[in-house]
C-alpha cells in the first residue's frame, strides 16, 4: 500500500512503514497473550500477572504501540477474565 489510514494513530506511509507497524502490533498482541497464558498456567493470580507484567524494551518504547484508550493493566485484566472468568 502507498498509505494505510488506521482507525487510530498516524498515517502509515509506504509498504515498509505499514509492514513494520503492523508486525509490531502483531508482536505485542502475541507477546501479551503468551505471557498471560504462561503465567496463568504457572498458577499466578490476576494481580500477580498485572503487577509483574513488563513489555520488552523494543515494544514498550515503540511510539506506534503506545496506548490510546486503555492502559496495559486494563488489557491484561480483560485477557485474564476471558480465560478464567471473574
PyMOL Python script that loads the backbone (N, CA, C, O; Angstrom):
from pymol import cmd

cmd.read_pdbstr("""\
ATOM      1  N   UNK A   1       0.828  -1.197   0.000  1.00  0.00           N
ATOM      2  CA  UNK A   1       0.000   0.000   0.000  1.00  0.00           C
ATOM      3  C   UNK A   1       0.871   1.260   0.000  1.00  0.00           C
ATOM      4  O   UNK A   1       1.999   1.264   0.493  1.00  0.00           O
ATOM      5  N   UNK A   2       0.319   2.303  -0.557  1.00  0.00           N
ATOM      6  CA  UNK A   2       1.024   3.583  -0.507  1.00  0.00           C
ATOM      7  C   UNK A   2       0.748   4.287   0.818  1.00  0.00           C
ATOM      8  O   UNK A   2       1.635   4.924   1.385  1.00  0.00           O
ATOM      9  N   UNK A   3      -0.498   4.167   1.312  1.00  0.00           N
ATOM     10  CA  UNK A   3      -0.886   4.778   2.579  1.00  0.00           C
ATOM     11  C   UNK A   3      -1.914   3.876   3.261  1.00  0.00           C
ATOM     12  O   UNK A   3      -2.837   3.371   2.621  1.00  0.00           O
ATOM     13  N   UNK A   4      -1.740   3.681   4.576  1.00  0.00           N
ATOM     14  CA  UNK A   4      -2.736   2.982   5.375  1.00  0.00           C
ATOM     15  C   UNK A   4      -3.278   4.005   6.373  1.00  0.00           C
ATOM     16  O   UNK A   4      -2.522   4.678   7.072  1.00  0.00           O
ATOM     17  N   UNK A   5      -4.607   4.103   6.421  1.00  0.00           N
ATOM     18  CA  UNK A   5      -5.251   5.031   7.343  1.00  0.00           C
ATOM     19  C   UNK A   5      -5.878   4.195   8.459  1.00  0.00           C
ATOM     20  O   UNK A   5      -6.969   3.649   8.291  1.00  0.00           O
ATOM     21  N   UNK A   6      -5.190   4.097   9.594  1.00  0.00           N
ATOM     22  CA  UNK A   6      -5.724   3.281  10.687  1.00  0.00           C
ATOM     23  C   UNK A   6      -6.870   3.984  11.408  1.00  0.00           C
ATOM     24  O   UNK A   6      -7.077   5.186  11.243  1.00  0.00           O
ATOM     25  N   UNK A   7      -7.596   3.233  12.194  1.00  0.00           N
ATOM     26  CA  UNK A   7      -8.693   3.808  12.969  1.00  0.00           C
ATOM     27  C   UNK A   7      -8.204   4.765  14.037  1.00  0.00           C
ATOM     28  O   UNK A   7      -8.928   5.672  14.446  1.00  0.00           O
ATOM     29  N   UNK A   8      -6.982   4.565  14.488  1.00  0.00           N
ATOM     30  CA  UNK A   8      -6.346   5.472  15.437  1.00  0.00           C
ATOM     31  C   UNK A   8      -4.849   5.439  15.171  1.00  0.00           C
ATOM     32  O   UNK A   8      -4.317   4.450  14.667  1.00  0.00           O
ATOM     33  N   UNK A   9      -4.198   6.499  15.505  1.00  0.00           N
ATOM     34  CA  UNK A   9      -2.763   6.564  15.262  1.00  0.00           C
ATOM     35  C   UNK A   9      -2.450   7.347  14.005  1.00  0.00           C
ATOM     36  O   UNK A   9      -3.323   7.977  13.408  1.00  0.00           O
ATOM     37  N   UNK A  10      -1.218   7.295  13.626  1.00  0.00           N
ATOM     38  CA  UNK A  10      -0.731   8.077  12.493  1.00  0.00           C
ATOM     39  C   UNK A  10      -0.964   7.363  11.164  1.00  0.00           C
ATOM     40  O   UNK A  10      -1.232   6.162  11.132  1.00  0.00           O
ATOM     41  N   UNK A  11      -0.859   8.101  10.087  1.00  0.00           N
ATOM     42  CA  UNK A  11      -0.903   7.502   8.755  1.00  0.00           C
ATOM     43  C   UNK A  11       0.346   6.657   8.563  1.00  0.00           C
ATOM     44  O   UNK A  11       1.442   7.065   8.948  1.00  0.00           O
ATOM     45  N   UNK A  12       0.185   5.493   7.976  1.00  0.00           N
ATOM     46  CA  UNK A  12       1.322   4.642   7.647  1.00  0.00           C
ATOM     47  C   UNK A  12       1.633   4.871   6.181  1.00  0.00           C
ATOM     48  O   UNK A  12       0.789   4.644   5.314  1.00  0.00           O
ATOM     49  N   UNK A  13       2.830   5.315   5.914  1.00  0.00           N
ATOM     50  CA  UNK A  13       3.192   5.718   4.558  1.00  0.00           C
ATOM     51  C   UNK A  13       4.161   4.726   3.930  1.00  0.00           C
ATOM     52  O   UNK A  13       5.297   4.576   4.380  1.00  0.00           O
ATOM     53  N   UNK A  14       3.704   4.061   2.899  1.00  0.00           N
ATOM     54  CA  UNK A  14       4.542   3.133   2.159  1.00  0.00           C
ATOM     55  C   UNK A  14       4.521   1.728   2.731  1.00  0.00           C
ATOM     56  O   UNK A  14       4.141   1.503   3.880  1.00  0.00           O
ATOM     57  N   UNK A  15       4.944   0.784   1.886  1.00  0.00           N
ATOM     58  CA  UNK A  15       4.896  -0.629   2.256  1.00  0.00           C
ATOM     59  C   UNK A  15       5.763  -0.945   3.464  1.00  0.00           C
ATOM     60  O   UNK A  15       5.338  -1.683   4.353  1.00  0.00           O
ATOM     61  N   UNK A  16       6.969  -0.398   3.510  1.00  0.00           N
ATOM     62  CA  UNK A  16       7.874  -0.709   4.618  1.00  0.00           C
ATOM     63  C   UNK A  16       7.331  -0.181   5.945  1.00  0.00           C
ATOM     64  O   UNK A  16       7.380  -0.890   6.951  1.00  0.00           O
ATOM     65  N   UNK A  17       6.822   1.033   5.966  1.00  0.00           N
ATOM     66  CA  UNK A  17       6.263   1.609   7.187  1.00  0.00           C
ATOM     67  C   UNK A  17       5.045   0.806   7.638  1.00  0.00           C
ATOM     68  O   UNK A  17       4.904   0.504   8.822  1.00  0.00           O
ATOM     69  N   UNK A  18       4.171   0.463   6.701  1.00  0.00           N
ATOM     70  CA  UNK A  18       2.975  -0.307   7.036  1.00  0.00           C
ATOM     71  C   UNK A  18       3.354  -1.681   7.576  1.00  0.00           C
ATOM     72  O   UNK A  18       2.816  -2.119   8.593  1.00  0.00           O
ATOM     73  N   UNK A  19       4.259  -2.350   6.912  1.00  0.00           N
ATOM     74  CA  UNK A  19       4.678  -3.694   7.344  1.00  0.00           C
ATOM     75  C   UNK A  19       5.303  -3.642   8.731  1.00  0.00           C
ATOM     76  O   UNK A  19       4.965  -4.452   9.595  1.00  0.00           O
ATOM     77  N   UNK A  20       6.209  -2.699   8.951  1.00  0.00           N
ATOM     78  CA  UNK A  20       6.896  -2.573  10.238  1.00  0.00           C
ATOM     79  C   UNK A  20       5.887  -2.322  11.373  1.00  0.00           C
ATOM     80  O   UNK A  20       5.980  -2.931  12.439  1.00  0.00           O
ATOM     81  N   UNK A  21       4.949  -1.441  11.137  1.00  0.00           N
ATOM     82  CA  UNK A  21       3.977  -1.093  12.173  1.00  0.00           C
ATOM     83  C   UNK A  21       3.001  -2.237  12.427  1.00  0.00           C
ATOM     84  O   UNK A  21       2.696  -2.544  13.580  1.00  0.00           O
ATOM     85  N   UNK A  22       2.511  -2.867  11.370  1.00  0.00           N
ATOM     86  CA  UNK A  22       1.580  -3.987  11.544  1.00  0.00           C
ATOM     87  C   UNK A  22       2.273  -5.180  12.205  1.00  0.00           C
ATOM     88  O   UNK A  22       1.661  -5.866  13.025  1.00  0.00           O
ATOM     89  N   UNK A  23       3.529  -5.437  11.866  1.00  0.00           N
ATOM     90  CA  UNK A  23       4.269  -6.522  12.506  1.00  0.00           C
ATOM     91  C   UNK A  23       4.495  -6.233  13.988  1.00  0.00           C
ATOM     92  O   UNK A  23       4.424  -7.148  14.808  1.00  0.00           O
ATOM     93  N   UNK A  24       4.764  -4.982  14.343  1.00  0.00           N
ATOM     94  CA  UNK A  24       4.940  -4.614  15.751  1.00  0.00           C
ATOM     95  C   UNK A  24       3.637  -4.813  16.515  1.00  0.00           C
ATOM     96  O   UNK A  24       3.649  -5.280  17.654  1.00  0.00           O
ATOM     97  N   UNK A  25       2.512  -4.461  15.893  1.00  0.00           N
ATOM     98  CA  UNK A  25       1.211  -4.678  16.539  1.00  0.00           C
ATOM     99  C   UNK A  25       0.948  -6.158  16.741  1.00  0.00           C
ATOM    100  O   UNK A  25       0.462  -6.563  17.797  1.00  0.00           O
ATOM    101  N   UNK A  26       1.260  -6.962  15.751  1.00  0.00           N
ATOM    102  CA  UNK A  26       1.082  -8.408  15.890  1.00  0.00           C
ATOM    103  C   UNK A  26       1.983  -8.948  16.997  1.00  0.00           C
ATOM    104  O   UNK A  26       1.562  -9.792  17.788  1.00  0.00           O
ATOM    105  N   UNK A  27       3.208  -8.468  17.053  1.00  0.00           N
ATOM    106  CA  UNK A  27       4.154  -8.951  18.060  1.00  0.00           C
ATOM    107  C   UNK A  27       3.699  -8.611  19.478  1.00  0.00           C
ATOM    108  O   UNK A  27       3.817  -9.444  20.378  1.00  0.00           O
ATOM    109  N   UNK A  28       3.185  -7.408  19.687  1.00  0.00           N
ATOM    110  CA  UNK A  28       2.762  -7.045  21.042  1.00  0.00           C
ATOM    111  C   UNK A  28       1.541  -7.859  21.472  1.00  0.00           C
ATOM    112  O   UNK A  28       1.419  -8.222  22.642  1.00  0.00           O
ATOM    113  N   UNK A  29       0.648  -8.144  20.542  1.00  0.00           N
ATOM    114  CA  UNK A  29      -0.518  -8.969  20.874  1.00  0.00           C
ATOM    115  C   UNK A  29      -0.072 -10.390  21.199  1.00  0.00           C
ATOM    116  O   UNK A  29      -0.492 -10.955  22.208  1.00  0.00           O
ATOM    117  N   UNK A  30       0.776 -10.973  20.353  1.00  0.00           N
ATOM    118  CA  UNK A  30       1.243 -12.339  20.595  1.00  0.00           C
ATOM    119  C   UNK A  30       2.014 -12.439  21.904  1.00  0.00           C
ATOM    120  O   UNK A  30       1.829 -13.394  22.658  1.00  0.00           O
ATOM    121  N   UNK A  31       2.868 -11.474  22.180  1.00  0.00           N
ATOM    122  CA  UNK A  31       3.654 -11.486  23.409  1.00  0.00           C
ATOM    123  C   UNK A  31       2.740 -11.405  24.638  1.00  0.00           C
ATOM    124  O   UNK A  31       2.901 -12.163  25.594  1.00  0.00           O
ATOM    125  N   UNK A  32       1.790 -10.485  24.598  1.00  0.00           N
ATOM    126  CA  UNK A  32       0.904 -10.280  25.734  1.00  0.00           C
ATOM    127  C   UNK A  32       0.052 -11.509  26.003  1.00  0.00           C
ATOM    128  O   UNK A  32      -0.051 -11.943  27.150  1.00  0.00           O
ATOM    129  N   UNK A  33      -0.555 -12.072  24.984  1.00  0.00           N
ATOM    130  CA  UNK A  33      -1.386 -13.273  25.147  1.00  0.00           C
ATOM    131  C   UNK A  33      -0.530 -14.430  25.658  1.00  0.00           C
ATOM    132  O   UNK A  33      -0.944 -15.152  26.565  1.00  0.00           O
ATOM    133  N   UNK A  34       0.654 -14.609  25.086  1.00  0.00           N
ATOM    134  CA  UNK A  34       1.542 -15.688  25.510  1.00  0.00           C
ATOM    135  C   UNK A  34       1.915 -15.546  26.983  1.00  0.00           C
ATOM    136  O   UNK A  34       1.882 -16.527  27.727  1.00  0.00           O
ATOM    137  N   UNK A  35       2.266 -14.343  27.407  1.00  0.00           N
ATOM    138  CA  UNK A  35       2.674 -14.137  28.794  1.00  0.00           C
ATOM    139  C   UNK A  35       1.527 -14.374  29.767  1.00  0.00           C
ATOM    140  O   UNK A  35       1.722 -14.970  30.826  1.00  0.00           O
ATOM    141  N   UNK A  36       0.337 -13.911  29.414  1.00  0.00           N
ATOM    142  CA  UNK A  36      -0.826 -14.137  30.284  1.00  0.00           C
ATOM    143  C   UNK A  36      -1.090 -15.637  30.411  1.00  0.00           C
ATOM    144  O   UNK A  36      -1.291 -16.139  31.517  1.00  0.00           O
ATOM    145  N   UNK A  37      -1.089 -16.350  29.291  1.00  0.00           N
ATOM    146  CA  UNK A  37      -1.353 -17.785  29.336  1.00  0.00           C
ATOM    147  C   UNK A  37      -0.287 -18.531  30.127  1.00  0.00           C
ATOM    148  O   UNK A  37      -0.616 -19.413  30.920  1.00  0.00           O
ATOM    149  N   UNK A  38       0.971 -18.196  29.928  1.00  0.00           N
ATOM    150  CA  UNK A  38       2.060 -18.850  30.664  1.00  0.00           C
ATOM    151  C   UNK A  38       1.923 -18.624  32.166  1.00  0.00           C
ATOM    152  O   UNK A  38       2.068 -19.551  32.963  1.00  0.00           O
ATOM    153  N   UNK A  39       1.644 -17.387  32.535  1.00  0.00           N
ATOM    154  CA  UNK A  39       1.556 -17.057  33.953  1.00  0.00           C
ATOM    155  C   UNK A  39       0.331 -17.698  34.605  1.00  0.00           C
ATOM    156  O   UNK A  39       0.382 -18.099  35.768  1.00  0.00           O
ATOM    157  N   UNK A  40      -0.762 -17.794  33.862  1.00  0.00           N
ATOM    158  CA  UNK A  40      -1.935 -18.492  34.393  1.00  0.00           C
ATOM    159  C   UNK A  40      -1.609 -19.967  34.624  1.00  0.00           C
ATOM    160  O   UNK A  40      -1.982 -20.534  35.651  1.00  0.00           O
ATOM    161  N   UNK A  41      -0.917 -20.583  33.677  1.00  0.00           N
ATOM    162  CA  UNK A  41      -0.539 -21.992  33.832  1.00  0.00           C
ATOM    163  C   UNK A  41       0.425 -22.199  34.998  1.00  0.00           C
ATOM    164  O   UNK A  41       0.463 -23.277  35.590  1.00  0.00           O
ATOM    165  N   UNK A  42       1.198 -21.172  35.327  1.00  0.00           N
ATOM    166  CA  UNK A  42       2.099 -21.252  36.483  1.00  0.00           C
ATOM    167  C   UNK A  42       1.356 -21.045  37.797  1.00  0.00           C
ATOM    168  O   UNK A  42       1.933 -21.198  38.873  1.00  0.00           O
ATOM    169  N   UNK A  43       0.068 -20.696  37.706  1.00  0.00           N
ATOM    170  CA  UNK A  43      -0.730 -20.511  38.907  1.00  0.00           C
ATOM    171  C   UNK A  43      -0.721 -19.103  39.470  1.00  0.00           C
ATOM    172  O   UNK A  43      -1.154 -18.889  40.603  1.00  0.00           O
ATOM    173  N   UNK A  44      -0.235 -18.141  38.700  1.00  0.00           N
ATOM    174  CA  UNK A  44      -0.221 -16.766  39.188  1.00  0.00           C
ATOM    175  C   UNK A  44      -1.635 -16.200  39.227  1.00  0.00           C
ATOM    176  O   UNK A  44      -2.478 -16.533  38.394  1.00  0.00           O
ATOM    177  N   UNK A  45      -1.872 -15.351  40.194  1.00  0.00           N
ATOM    178  CA  UNK A  45      -3.173 -14.677  40.295  1.00  0.00           C
ATOM    179  C   UNK A  45      -3.229 -13.525  39.298  1.00  0.00           C
ATOM    180  O   UNK A  45      -2.212 -13.120  38.736  1.00  0.00           O
ATOM    181  N   UNK A  46      -4.431 -13.008  39.092  1.00  0.00           N
ATOM    182  CA  UNK A  46      -4.594 -11.861  38.197  1.00  0.00           C
ATOM    183  C   UNK A  46      -3.729 -10.697  38.662  1.00  0.00           C
ATOM    184  O   UNK A  46      -3.089 -10.036  37.844  1.00  0.00           O
ATOM    185  N   UNK A  47      -3.704 -10.442  39.955  1.00  0.00           N
ATOM    186  CA  UNK A  47      -2.909  -9.323  40.479  1.00  0.00           C
ATOM    187  C   UNK A  47      -1.422  -9.549  40.263  1.00  0.00           C
ATOM    188  O   UNK A  47      -0.696  -8.609  39.939  1.00  0.00           O
ATOM    189  N   UNK A  48      -0.959 -10.774  40.436  1.00  0.00           N
ATOM    190  CA  UNK A  48       0.455 -11.072  40.192  1.00  0.00           C
ATOM    191  C   UNK A  48       0.809 -10.854  38.724  1.00  0.00           C
ATOM    192  O   UNK A  48       1.871 -10.320  38.403  1.00  0.00           O
ATOM    193  N   UNK A  49      -0.081 -11.268  37.849  1.00  0.00           N
ATOM    194  CA  UNK A  49       0.171 -11.083  36.413  1.00  0.00           C
ATOM    195  C   UNK A  49       0.202  -9.604  36.074  1.00  0.00           C
ATOM    196  O   UNK A  49       1.134  -9.135  35.421  1.00  0.00           O
ATOM    197  N   UNK A  50      -0.799  -8.874  36.507  1.00  0.00           N
ATOM    198  CA  UNK A  50      -0.894  -7.449  36.177  1.00  0.00           C
ATOM    199  C   UNK A  50       0.322  -6.685  36.699  1.00  0.00           C
ATOM    200  O   UNK A  50       0.901  -5.869  35.981  1.00  0.00           O
ATOM    201  N   UNK A  51       0.704  -6.948  37.939  1.00  0.00           N
ATOM    202  CA  UNK A  51       1.794  -6.173  38.539  1.00  0.00           C
ATOM    203  C   UNK A  51       3.177  -6.670  38.138  1.00  0.00           C
ATOM    204  O   UNK A  51       4.156  -5.938  38.287  1.00  0.00           O
ATOM    205  N   UNK A  52       3.280  -7.898  37.632  1.00  0.00           N
ATOM    206  CA  UNK A  52       4.570  -8.440  37.223  1.00  0.00           C
ATOM    207  C   UNK A  52       4.827  -8.386  35.731  1.00  0.00           C
ATOM    208  O   UNK A  52       5.891  -8.796  35.267  1.00  0.00           O
ATOM    209  N   UNK A  53       3.863  -7.885  34.977  1.00  0.00           N
ATOM    210  CA  UNK A  53       3.971  -7.879  33.516  1.00  0.00           C
ATOM    211  C   UNK A  53       4.798  -6.690  33.043  1.00  0.00           C
ATOM    212  O   UNK A  53       4.581  -5.559  33.476  1.00  0.00           O
ATOM    213  N   UNK A  54       5.744  -6.957  32.154  1.00  0.00           N
ATOM    214  CA  UNK A  54       6.545  -5.902  31.535  1.00  0.00           C
ATOM    215  C   UNK A  54       6.764  -6.253  30.071  1.00  0.00           C
ATOM    216  O   UNK A  54       7.076  -7.394  29.732  1.00  0.00           O
ATOM    217  N   UNK A  55       6.599  -5.273  29.226  1.00  0.00           N
ATOM    218  CA  UNK A  55       6.884  -5.468  27.806  1.00  0.00           C
ATOM    219  C   UNK A  55       8.381  -5.400  27.573  1.00  0.00           C
ATOM    220  O   UNK A  55       9.088  -4.701  28.299  1.00  0.00           O
ATOM    221  N   UNK A  56       8.878  -6.117  26.570  1.00  0.00           N
ATOM    222  CA  UNK A  56      10.281  -5.965  26.202  1.00  0.00           C
ATOM    223  C   UNK A  56      10.533  -4.505  25.786  1.00  0.00           C
ATOM    224  O   UNK A  56       9.639  -3.852  25.248  1.00  0.00           O
ATOM    225  N   UNK A  57      11.737  -3.999  26.033  1.00  0.00           N
ATOM    226  CA  UNK A  57      12.020  -2.587  25.747  1.00  0.00           C
ATOM    227  C   UNK A  57      11.678  -2.139  24.325  1.00  0.00           C
ATOM    228  O   UNK A  57      11.195  -1.023  24.132  1.00  0.00           O
ATOM    229  N   UNK A  58      11.920  -2.989  23.335  1.00  0.00           N
ATOM    230  CA  UNK A  58      11.652  -2.561  21.949  1.00  0.00           C
ATOM    231  C   UNK A  58      10.160  -2.394  21.678  1.00  0.00           C
ATOM    232  O   UNK A  58       9.781  -1.636  20.784  1.00  0.00           O
ATOM    233  N   UNK A  59       9.308  -3.084  22.429  1.00  0.00           N
ATOM    234  CA  UNK A  59       7.868  -2.893  22.291  1.00  0.00           C
ATOM    235  C   UNK A  59       7.380  -1.738  23.175  1.00  0.00           C
ATOM    236  O   UNK A  59       6.554  -0.929  22.753  1.00  0.00           O
ATOM    237  N   UNK A  60       7.893  -1.674  24.391  1.00  0.00           N
ATOM    238  CA  UNK A  60       7.469  -0.621  25.318  1.00  0.00           C
ATOM    239  C   UNK A  60       7.820   0.772  24.816  1.00  0.00           C
ATOM    240  O   UNK A  60       7.107   1.735  25.100  1.00  0.00           O
ATOM    241  N   UNK A  61       8.914   0.883  24.071  1.00  0.00           N
ATOM    242  CA  UNK A  61       9.344   2.204  23.613  1.00  0.00           C
ATOM    243  C   UNK A  61       8.880   2.549  22.202  1.00  0.00           C
ATOM    244  O   UNK A  61       9.144   3.650  21.720  1.00  0.00           O
ATOM    245  N   UNK A  62       8.197   1.627  21.537  1.00  0.00           N
ATOM    246  CA  UNK A  62       7.745   1.872  20.168  1.00  0.00           C
ATOM    247  C   UNK A  62       6.621   2.909  20.179  1.00  0.00           C
ATOM    248  O   UNK A  62       5.580   2.675  20.792  1.00  0.00           O
ATOM    249  N   UNK A  63       6.811   4.046  19.513  1.00  0.00           N
ATOM    250  CA  UNK A  63       5.782   5.096  19.548  1.00  0.00           C
ATOM    251  C   UNK A  63       4.454   4.669  18.929  1.00  0.00           C
ATOM    252  O   UNK A  63       3.412   5.221  19.283  1.00  0.00           O
ATOM    253  N   UNK A  64       4.464   3.713  18.024  1.00  0.00           N
ATOM    254  CA  UNK A  64       3.226   3.249  17.395  1.00  0.00           C
ATOM    255  C   UNK A  64       2.437   2.299  18.283  1.00  0.00           C
ATOM    256  O   UNK A  64       1.301   1.953  17.956  1.00  0.00           O
ATOM    257  N   UNK A  65       3.014   1.871  19.397  1.00  0.00           N
ATOM    258  CA  UNK A  65       2.342   0.914  20.277  1.00  0.00           C
ATOM    259  C   UNK A  65       1.889   1.527  21.592  1.00  0.00           C
ATOM    260  O   UNK A  65       1.488   0.806  22.506  1.00  0.00           O
ATOM    261  N   UNK A  66       1.947   2.815  21.695  1.00  0.00           N
ATOM    262  CA  UNK A  66       1.524   3.469  22.932  1.00  0.00           C
ATOM    263  C   UNK A  66       0.006   3.437  23.032  1.00  0.00           C
ATOM    264  O   UNK A  66      -0.691   3.603  22.031  1.00  0.00           O
ATOM    265  N   UNK A  67      -0.513   3.220  24.261  1.00  0.00           N
ATOM    266  CA  UNK A  67      -1.970   3.105  24.426  1.00  0.00           C
ATOM    267  C   UNK A  67      -2.694   4.398  24.066  1.00  0.00           C
ATOM    268  O   UNK A  67      -2.235   5.497  24.377  1.00  0.00           O
ATOM    269  N   UNK A  68      -3.831   4.239  23.405  1.00  0.00           N
ATOM    270  CA  UNK A  68      -4.672   5.380  23.056  1.00  0.00           C
ATOM    271  C   UNK A  68      -5.853   5.496  24.007  1.00  0.00           C
ATOM    272  O   UNK A  68      -6.215   6.597  24.420  1.00  0.00           O
ATOM    273  N   UNK A  69      -6.450   4.367  24.353  1.00  0.00           N
ATOM    274  CA  UNK A  69      -7.661   4.382  25.164  1.00  0.00           C
ATOM    275  C   UNK A  69      -7.519   3.626  26.475  1.00  0.00           C
ATOM    276  O   UNK A  69      -8.138   4.005  27.470  1.00  0.00           O
ATOM    277  N   UNK A  70      -6.722   2.571  26.499  1.00  0.00           N
ATOM    278  CA  UNK A  70      -6.677   1.689  27.652  1.00  0.00           C
ATOM    279  C   UNK A  70      -5.237   1.493  28.114  1.00  0.00           C
ATOM    280  O   UNK A  70      -4.306   1.481  27.309  1.00  0.00           O
ATOM    281  N   UNK A  71      -5.078   1.341  29.408  1.00  0.00           N
ATOM    282  CA  UNK A  71      -3.765   1.036  29.946  1.00  0.00           C
ATOM    283  C   UNK A  71      -3.532  -0.464  29.854  1.00  0.00           C
ATOM    284  O   UNK A  71      -4.473  -1.238  29.685  1.00  0.00           O
ATOM    285  N   UNK A  72      -2.273  -0.867  29.965  1.00  0.00           N
ATOM    286  CA  UNK A  72      -1.940  -2.281  29.820  1.00  0.00           C
ATOM    287  C   UNK A  72      -2.612  -3.124  30.903  1.00  0.00           C
ATOM    288  O   UNK A  72      -2.985  -4.267  30.641  1.00  0.00           O
ATOM    289  N   UNK A  73      -2.775  -2.584  32.121  1.00  0.00           N
ATOM    290  CA  UNK A  73      -3.428  -3.397  33.154  1.00  0.00           C
ATOM    291  C   UNK A  73      -4.885  -3.681  32.796  1.00  0.00           C
ATOM    292  O   UNK A  73      -5.404  -4.743  33.137  1.00  0.00           O
ATOM    293  N   UNK A  74      -5.548  -2.754  32.119  1.00  0.00           N
ATOM    294  CA  UNK A  74      -6.927  -2.964  31.670  1.00  0.00           C
ATOM    295  C   UNK A  74      -6.966  -4.083  30.633  1.00  0.00           C
ATOM    296  O   UNK A  74      -7.844  -4.944  30.675  1.00  0.00           O
ATOM    297  N   UNK A  75      -6.015  -4.068  29.707  1.00  0.00           N
ATOM    298  CA  UNK A  75      -5.935  -5.111  28.673  1.00  0.00           C
ATOM    299  C   UNK A  75      -5.644  -6.468  29.316  1.00  0.00           C
ATOM    300  O   UNK A  75      -6.274  -7.469  28.975  1.00  0.00           O
ATOM    301  N   UNK A  76      -4.697  -6.497  30.240  1.00  0.00           N
ATOM    302  CA  UNK A  76      -4.353  -7.754  30.908  1.00  0.00           C
ATOM    303  C   UNK A  76      -5.541  -8.327  31.664  1.00  0.00           C
ATOM    304  O   UNK A  76      -5.805  -9.527  31.581  1.00  0.00           O
ATOM    305  N   UNK A  77      -6.259  -7.490  32.398  1.00  0.00           N
ATOM    306  CA  UNK A  77      -7.424  -7.971  33.147  1.00  0.00           C
ATOM    307  C   UNK A  77      -8.497  -8.530  32.204  1.00  0.00           C
ATOM    308  O   UNK A  77      -9.164  -9.513  32.530  1.00  0.00           O
ATOM    309  N   UNK A  78      -8.657  -7.906  31.047  1.00  0.00           N
ATOM    310  CA  UNK A  78      -9.608  -8.418  30.066  1.00  0.00           C
ATOM    311  C   UNK A  78      -9.199  -9.782  29.543  1.00  0.00           C
ATOM    312  O   UNK A  78     -10.034 -10.677  29.413  1.00  0.00           O
ATOM    313  N   UNK A  79      -7.910  -9.948  29.239  1.00  0.00           N
ATOM    314  CA  UNK A  79      -7.419 -11.254  28.777  1.00  0.00           C
ATOM    315  C   UNK A  79      -7.596 -12.319  29.846  1.00  0.00           C
ATOM    316  O   UNK A  79      -8.025 -13.436  29.556  1.00  0.00           O
ATOM    317  N   UNK A  80      -7.267 -11.971  31.076  1.00  0.00           N
ATOM    318  CA  UNK A  80      -7.389 -12.930  32.182  1.00  0.00           C
ATOM    319  C   UNK A  80      -8.837 -13.333  32.378  1.00  0.00           C
ATOM    320  O   UNK A  80      -9.129 -14.520  32.524  1.00  0.00           O
ATOM    321  N   UNK A  81      -9.741 -12.380  32.386  1.00  0.00           N
ATOM    322  CA  UNK A  81     -11.150 -12.725  32.630  1.00  0.00           C
ATOM    323  C   UNK A  81     -11.730 -13.564  31.498  1.00  0.00           C
ATOM    324  O   UNK A  81     -12.623 -14.378  31.737  1.00  0.00           O
ATOM    325  N   UNK A  82     -11.245 -13.387  30.277  1.00  0.00           N
ATOM    326  CA  UNK A  82     -11.715 -14.226  29.161  1.00  0.00           C
ATOM    327  C   UNK A  82     -11.253 -15.656  29.305  1.00  0.00           C
ATOM    328  O   UNK A  82     -11.897 -16.573  28.797  1.00  0.00           O
ATOM    329  N   UNK A  83     -10.137 -15.857  29.997  1.00  0.00           N
ATOM    330  CA  UNK A  83      -9.596 -17.201  30.134  1.00  0.00           C
ATOM    331  C   UNK A  83     -10.048 -17.918  31.401  1.00  0.00           C
ATOM    332  O   UNK A  83     -10.203 -19.139  31.402  1.00  0.00           O
ATOM    333  N   UNK A  84     -10.260 -17.167  32.478  1.00  0.00           N
ATOM    334  CA  UNK A  84     -10.614 -17.830  33.735  1.00  0.00           C
ATOM    335  C   UNK A  84     -11.917 -17.333  34.347  1.00  0.00           C
ATOM    336  O   UNK A  84     -12.379 -17.908  35.332  1.00  0.00           O
ATOM    337  N   UNK A  85     -12.507 -16.313  33.811  1.00  0.00           N
ATOM    338  CA  UNK A  85     -13.740 -15.771  34.363  1.00  0.00           C
ATOM    339  C   UNK A  85     -13.456 -14.775  35.467  1.00  0.00           C
ATOM    340  O   UNK A  85     -12.312 -14.391  35.712  1.00  0.00           O
ATOM    341  N   UNK A  86     -14.508 -14.376  36.113  1.00  0.00           N
ATOM    342  CA  UNK A  86     -14.381 -13.363  37.190  1.00  0.00           C
ATOM    343  C   UNK A  86     -14.082 -14.024  38.497  1.00  0.00           C
ATOM    344  O   UNK A  86     -13.941 -13.345  39.514  1.00  0.00           O
TER     345      UNK A  86
END
""", "prot")
cmd.dss("prot")
cmd.show_as("cartoon", "prot")
cmd.util.cbc("prot")
cmd.orient("prot")
